[in-house]
Amino acid sequence: MRFHPAGSLPEVRSVTDRGLTLRSFVRSSALAALVALGFVACGESVTLVDVGDIVEVRLSTDSAMVAVGSAVQFRALPLDSTGALLVAQDVAWSTLDPAVATVDDTGLVTGMAIGVTQVSVSVAGVEASAIVAVSPPPTIVLDQDTVTFSLAAGAADPPPDTVMVTNGSTFPVLGLALDSITYGAGAQDWVGAQLSSAAAPASLALSPMTSGVTTAGRYTATVWLFGIDAENSPAPVTVVLDVAAAPASAISVNDGDGQSAAAGTTLVTRPSVRITDAFGNAVSGASVTFAVTAGGGSVTGGVRRWPDGARGVRGRCVADGARPRRLRESRRRRLG
């Protein structure tokens, strides 16, 4: 590449791959940049021209769309009367509404808010402009943000569920990926997640893995979805696991055992029992019958039901003499 001041050699013109004729250059640093852009190759000679030769300025694009928070590059192309490109000219950029989009000294336009504005460039008093539309950034949209699975302790895993992931903006959601899975208190690592695609639309398959979860209760996990430049990335999907008690398998004394009372009086504490499943979870909904098995006395009333699986006498336990009395409790039915 050779640089020559104006008049030191005949003017040299060359047609670039962009269909423009290169005509002038003044700074070697800018020329190196021009080579990088493909306007000129090493071995070509260029010459200075007067800025008065500029009769037209074109922009690299007449219009552009950019997302809020993102940027798009504009380039100014000063031309002479023959259509030759006049390089290395002083360029001034401006925007009609900086609240919608801003532009820096290099022509980099950044979207600031949703709307439409005009970006202008001026070279030696010759101007050009382009329309810039600023749209919302990519947004991860979920058809459901909470998925609930239910099962009894020790039962087989529930079938998987699917969350559809789409885009809520003009710009695509790319680089869609699982960011992480976080768990609340209690059991961990009980849900699997898999995306069908790295770009929206995609489906998120959620699969419960509950073989180690045998304690009744509610568990929660959050699956976080990442998307490049997405406004709401990472987006959360809440997964709920409700584990109920398995069918009743054991009964034990809960309260009221070993009491004594005067004949004809009611025991202070009503006898009660606790019903549990094979994993020690309290089972509700089972009927329990209390009966005197030795020593006389009576049991009146029905069955009291508590949510925690305890069962007690609703009425009274009355002693009829000084002898010890014994109650028997039995489950009449089980609900699983």
HURA-V14697 format. One record per run of one state. SS is the DSSP state (hx for helix, st for strand, lp for the rest). FROM is the first residue (numbers start at 0). LEN is the number of residues. If there is no record, write none. Layout:
ss-><SS,SS>
from-><FROM,FROM>
len-><LEN,LEN>
This chain:
ss-><lp,st,lp,st,lp,st,lp,hx,lp,st,lp,hx,lp,st,lp,st,lp,st,lp,st,lp,st,lp,st,lp,st,lp,st,lp,st,lp,st,lp,st,lp,st,lp,st,lp,st,lp,st,lp,st,lp,st,lp,st,lp,st,lp,st,lp,st,lp,st,lp,st,lp,st,lp,st,lp,st,lp,st,lp,st,lp>
from-><0,1,3,13,15,20,24,27,37,44,46,50,53,55,59,62,68,70,73,75,79,83,86,91,95,100,103,107,111,114,123,125,135,139,142,145,152,160,167,173,183,190,195,201,208,216,228,234,244,249,255,265,266,271,276,281,282,286,294,297,299,302,305,309,313,316,318,325,333>
len-><1,2,10,2,5,4,3,10,7,2,4,3,2,4,3,6,2,3,2,4,4,3,5,4,5,3,4,4,3,9,2,10,4,3,3,7,8,7,6,10,7,5,6,7,8,12,6,10,5,6,10,1,5,5,5,1,4,8,3,2,3,3,4,4,3,2,7,8,3>
